[in-house]
């Protein structure tokens, strides 16, 4: 959902208490959300122009290449196009975010396989992986806690909407390494959930039992359900998800229509953080 947060942060720069807004100002607002941006184009469509000071925009279009949300993490391309925008000017001038009508946008995101693997070798990303895996891979069986770490992760995009993940698993403090290979297809269900297709997991070359694969697959589908954000007034639907030999290309529709003040507050906090 990072791209949605970037969108909302950008829109908060649309209204300025002095001198109105220019496309250059919006470009600067977008760039401020990233560690680096290689190429960026912004276009604001509005007629008449004075609508800007009233918090209204007919359409905002952003096209960017080479985006770095953080150092060493590169997105090949991000394209965004909104429907008409109508924001509460007084709240924006106080640094608050509130839409006067549902905010809708279409997005396209492209990530290269090479950039993913380069990011996975980054010391900062490896620290994040270890922090997440430390909690997820703990084993408390037999009254004794065992902690594990993930080493040398690598992702490969295959044909037919499939991908392969290879990683080494090691118990903290032990020299032995378990080689893990995961290969699976990926599809979108009704635009709101992701499903693993014919997943295969091997541990040191030995396949994981089918019942374990089924449990993992069902858990993945449940956790990836985008409807979990609808309580905040945020609707997201994946329109396209395509994998090939060197990149992943995804297109999505998002709508923000808060149902209550608490929903707006949650989004404000997300934007400000």
Backbone torsions as a table, in degrees:
resi	resn	phi	psi	omega
1	UNK	NA	6.8	-177.7
2	UNK	-58.0	-40.2	-177.8
3	UNK	-63.3	-34.3	178.5
4	UNK	-66.4	-42.0	177.6
5	UNK	-60.8	-40.9	178.0
6	UNK	-62.5	-42.0	177.5
7	UNK	-57.9	-49.4	-177.5
8	UNK	-65.2	-38.7	178.4
9	UNK	-62.9	-39.5	179.0
10	UNK	-64.9	-43.1	-178.5
11	UNK	-64.1	-27.7	179.5
12	UNK	-67.1	-16.7	178.0
13	UNK	-89.6	0.6	-173.9
14	UNK	-70.5	-27.7	-176.2
15	UNK	-114.9	126.7	178.6
16	UNK	-121.6	140.0	-179.3
17	UNK	-66.5	-14.8	177.9
18	UNK	-135.5	141.7	169.5
19	UNK	67.4	11.3	176.5
20	UNK	66.5	-151.6	-173.4
21	UNK	-135.9	146.0	173.6
22	UNK	-126.0	162.3	176.7
23	UNK	-61.5	-31.6	177.8
24	UNK	-64.2	-38.3	178.2
25	UNK	-63.6	-42.2	179.2
26	UNK	-66.1	-39.4	175.4
27	UNK	-57.4	-45.1	179.1
28	UNK	-63.0	-37.8	178.9
29	UNK	-64.8	-40.6	177.8
30	UNK	-65.0	-48.0	-178.8
31	UNK	-59.3	-32.8	-178.3
32	UNK	-67.1	-16.9	179.7
33	UNK	-84.5	-7.0	-175.5
34	UNK	-124.3	155.2	174.1
35	UNK	-68.6	-33.9	177.9
36	UNK	-160.1	153.4	176.4
37	UNK	-138.8	125.2	-178.5
38	UNK	-78.8	-47.4	179.1
39	UNK	-138.8	141.3	-178.2
40	UNK	-151.3	131.5	174.3
41	UNK	-129.3	135.5	179.1
42	UNK	-130.4	136.2	175.6
43	UNK	-135.4	129.8	176.2
44	UNK	-110.4	120.1	176.6
45	UNK	-100.9	124.1	-178.1
46	UNK	-155.8	134.3	175.5
47	UNK	-149.1	118.2	-5.3
48	UNK	-77.7	165.3	-175.6
49	UNK	-64.6	-26.7	-176.1
50	UNK	-66.2	-10.6	176.6
51	UNK	-60.1	-26.0	-179.3
52	UNK	-57.3	-44.9	-177.2
53	UNK	-72.0	-11.5	176.3
54	UNK	-95.9	3.0	178.4
55	UNK	84.5	15.1	-177.6
56	UNK	-115.0	139.2	177.7
57	UNK	-137.6	132.7	179.2
58	UNK	-68.3	-44.4	-179.5
59	UNK	-163.0	139.2	175.2
60	UNK	-119.5	128.2	179.5
61	UNK	-124.0	131.6	179.9
62	UNK	-129.2	130.7	175.5
63	UNK	-132.1	124.2	-175.6
64	UNK	-139.0	150.8	175.2
65	UNK	-132.6	146.6	177.8
66	UNK	65.7	56.4	179.7
67	UNK	-94.4	136.1	177.8
68	UNK	-118.9	94.8	176.7
69	UNK	-56.3	-40.2	170.1
70	UNK	-139.1	165.4	-179.2
71	UNK	-56.3	138.7	176.6
72	UNK	76.4	-1.5	176.9
73	UNK	-113.5	110.2	-173.3
74	UNK	-113.6	132.8	170.8
75	UNK	-103.7	127.9	-177.4
76	UNK	-63.5	-46.7	-177.4
77	UNK	-154.3	146.6	172.9
78	UNK	-139.1	124.5	176.7
79	UNK	-123.2	138.6	-176.8
80	UNK	-142.9	135.7	177.4
81	UNK	-141.3	126.6	-177.1
82	UNK	-100.8	157.9	163.5
83	UNK	-79.0	-179.7	177.8
84	UNK	-53.1	141.2	-177.0
85	UNK	-115.1	136.3	177.0
86	UNK	-137.9	108.3	-175.1
87	UNK	-113.4	154.6	176.6
88	UNK	-76.9	107.0	-173.2
89	UNK	-62.5	-45.0	-176.6
90	UNK	-61.6	-41.0	179.1
91	UNK	-69.5	-36.8	178.1
92	UNK	-62.8	-39.1	180.0
93	UNK	-67.9	-16.9	175.0
94	UNK	-100.6	11.0	178.5
95	UNK	79.9	18.3	179.7
96	UNK	-107.6	156.5	-177.4
97	UNK	-118.4	120.7	176.4
98	UNK	-149.6	126.9	179.0
99	UNK	-91.4	143.6	177.0
100	UNK	-88.2	-19.6	176.6
101	UNK	-147.8	161.4	-178.8
102	UNK	-52.2	135.2	179.0
103	UNK	-98.2	118.9	-176.8
104	UNK	-120.7	143.7	179.5
105	UNK	-153.8	150.1	171.9
106	UNK	-108.3	140.8	-178.0
107	UNK	-133.2	150.0	172.3
108	UNK	-132.6	132.4	-177.1
109	UNK	-129.8	132.7	177.9
110	UNK	-124.0	129.1	178.3
111	UNK	-129.1	128.3	-179.3
112	UNK	-85.2	146.5	176.8
113	UNK	-58.1	-43.2	-178.7
114	UNK	-61.6	-37.3	-179.9
115	UNK	-70.8	-35.6	176.7
116	UNK	-62.4	-48.3	-177.6
117	UNK	-68.2	-32.6	175.2
118	UNK	-65.8	-40.3	178.6
119	UNK	-64.8	-38.4	-178.4
120	UNK	-65.7	-20.1	177.5
121	UNK	-91.1	-5.4	-179.7
122	UNK	-69.5	133.2	178.0
123	UNK	-55.3	-38.1	-179.5
124	UNK	-66.8	-44.1	179.5
125	UNK	-67.6	-38.1	178.1
126	UNK	-62.5	-36.9	176.3
127	UNK	-64.1	-40.1	179.1
128	UNK	-66.1	-41.2	178.6
129	UNK	-61.8	-45.1	-179.2
130	UNK	-64.6	-35.8	179.6
131	UNK	-65.9	-42.3	179.6
132	UNK	-70.8	-42.5	-177.3
133	UNK	-71.0	-27.0	-179.2
134	UNK	-60.2	-38.2	179.5
135	UNK	-81.2	-37.0	-174.5
136	UNK	-77.2	-26.0	-172.1
137	UNK	-108.4	21.2	177.1
138	UNK	-76.4	141.0	178.9
139	UNK	-121.2	116.1	-178.9
140	UNK	-107.5	18.5	-178.8
141	UNK	-68.3	147.8	178.7
142	UNK	71.6	15.0	178.0
143	UNK	76.9	5.9	-178.4
144	UNK	-124.9	130.0	-178.8
145	UNK	-86.1	131.2	174.5
146	UNK	-119.4	133.1	179.4
147	UNK	-111.4	144.5	-176.9
148	UNK	-124.9	159.2	177.0
149	UNK	-134.1	150.3	179.5
150	UNK	-98.7	133.1	-177.2
151	UNK	-127.2	145.3	172.2
152	UNK	53.7	48.8	178.5
153	UNK	-68.3	143.9	179.0
154	UNK	-148.1	137.7	-178.7
155	UNK	-116.5	140.0	177.3
156	UNK	-136.1	126.3	175.8
157	UNK	-86.6	130.3	-178.2
158	UNK	-108.8	-177.8	175.0
159	UNK	-77.9	168.8	174.3
160	UNK	60.0	40.6	174.4
161	UNK	60.7	34.6	-179.5
162	UNK	-118.5	157.3	176.0
163	UNK	-140.9	158.2	-179.7
164	UNK	-126.3	135.0	177.5
165	UNK	-122.7	128.0	176.4
166	UNK	-121.3	135.7	-178.5
167	UNK	-155.7	151.3	175.1
168	UNK	-100.4	138.9	-179.3
169	UNK	-117.1	127.5	-178.0
170	UNK	-135.9	136.4	174.3
171	UNK	-73.6	133.0	-178.3
172	UNK	-58.1	127.7	179.0
173	UNK	90.0	-3.2	-179.4
174	UNK	-115.7	148.4	-177.7
175	UNK	-82.7	-24.4	-174.3
176	UNK	-68.5	140.4	-179.2
177	UNK	-119.6	135.3	177.0
178	UNK	-104.8	122.5	179.1
179	UNK	-85.1	125.6	-177.6
180	UNK	-115.3	128.9	175.6
181	UNK	-125.0	126.8	178.4
182	UNK	-122.4	128.1	175.8
183	UNK	-133.0	130.9	-175.9
184	UNK	-157.5	154.3	167.6
185	UNK	-87.4	167.5	-177.5
186	UNK	-143.8	128.6	176.5
187	UNK	-139.3	163.6	-179.6
188	UNK	-104.7	132.4	178.8
189	UNK	-103.1	118.3	175.9
190	UNK	53.4	24.2	177.1
191	UNK	75.4	0.9	-171.6
192	UNK	-130.6	-7.7	177.9
193	UNK	-135.7	153.1	176.0
194	UNK	-107.5	140.6	-178.1
195	UNK	-128.5	137.0	174.5
196	UNK	-81.4	134.7	-179.7
197	UNK	-111.1	124.4	178.7
198	UNK	45.3	55.8	-178.7
199	UNK	-68.9	149.8	177.0
200	UNK	-136.7	129.2	176.7
201	UNK	-127.6	128.5	176.7
202	UNK	-121.7	135.4	176.0
203	UNK	-113.4	111.7	-173.4
204	UNK	51.9	40.3	176.9
205	UNK	86.5	-10.1	-178.5
206	UNK	-96.0	128.4	-178.9
207	UNK	-69.0	143.7	176.2
208	UNK	-76.2	141.3	-179.5
209	UNK	-55.3	150.9	-176.2
210	UNK	-60.3	-38.4	-178.5
211	UNK	-65.3	-32.3	176.8
212	UNK	-69.0	-42.2	178.1
213	UNK	-60.7	-41.8	179.6
214	UNK	-62.3	-42.9	179.1
215	UNK	-63.3	-43.7	179.4
216	UNK	-64.1	-44.3	-178.6
217	UNK	-63.3	-44.1	179.4
218	UNK	-65.0	-40.0	178.4
219	UNK	-64.6	-39.9	178.5
220	UNK	-62.3	-45.6	-179.8
221	UNK	-62.2	-41.7	-179.7
222	UNK	-65.9	-44.1	-177.4
223	UNK	-70.5	-24.4	-176.6
224	UNK	-90.6	6.0	-176.8
225	UNK	-68.3	116.5	-177.6
226	UNK	-71.7	-10.6	179.1
227	UNK	-67.5	-14.5	179.8
228	UNK	-63.7	-18.9	-179.8
229	UNK	-91.1	-6.9	-174.4
230	UNK	-69.1	-23.0	176.7
231	UNK	-65.4	-20.3	176.5
232	UNK	-91.9	2.6	-177.3
233	UNK	84.0	13.2	-176.6
234	UNK	-109.3	118.3	178.7
235	UNK	-111.8	131.9	178.8
236	UNK	-134.5	137.1	177.4
237	UNK	-135.3	130.4	176.9
238	UNK	-84.3	120.4	-178.1
239	UNK	-91.0	-28.6	-178.4
240	UNK	-154.2	139.6	174.3
241	UNK	-141.4	112.8	-175.6
242	UNK	-128.4	127.8	175.3
243	UNK	-111.5	139.7	170.4
244	UNK	-139.5	-159.8	-172.3
245	UNK	-67.4	-16.2	-177.1
246	UNK	-142.3	0.0	178.4
247	UNK	-159.9	166.1	173.0
248	UNK	-115.7	134.1	-176.1
249	UNK	-124.6	117.4	-176.4
250	UNK	-127.0	141.4	174.9
251	UNK	-126.3	141.6	-175.7
252	UNK	-146.1	157.3	172.4
253	UNK	-114.6	134.8	177.4
254	UNK	-129.5	145.4	176.1
255	UNK	-137.4	133.3	175.7
256	UNK	-116.0	115.3	179.4
257	UNK	-141.2	85.8	-175.3
258	UNK	-59.5	135.2	-179.7
259	UNK	-90.8	-16.4	-179.7
260	UNK	-157.1	165.0	-178.7
261	UNK	-57.2	-32.4	-178.6
262	UNK	-64.5	-35.0	177.9
263	UNK	-61.4	-44.5	178.4
264	UNK	-61.8	-41.3	-179.4
265	UNK	-62.2	-40.1	179.5
266	UNK	-63.0	-41.8	179.7
267	UNK	-69.2	-39.1	177.0
268	UNK	-57.5	-46.1	-179.6
269	UNK	-63.5	-37.4	177.3
270	UNK	-63.0	-44.3	179.2
271	UNK	-63.5	-45.9	-175.6
272	UNK	-69.3	-26.9	179.4
273	UNK	-86.8	NA	NA
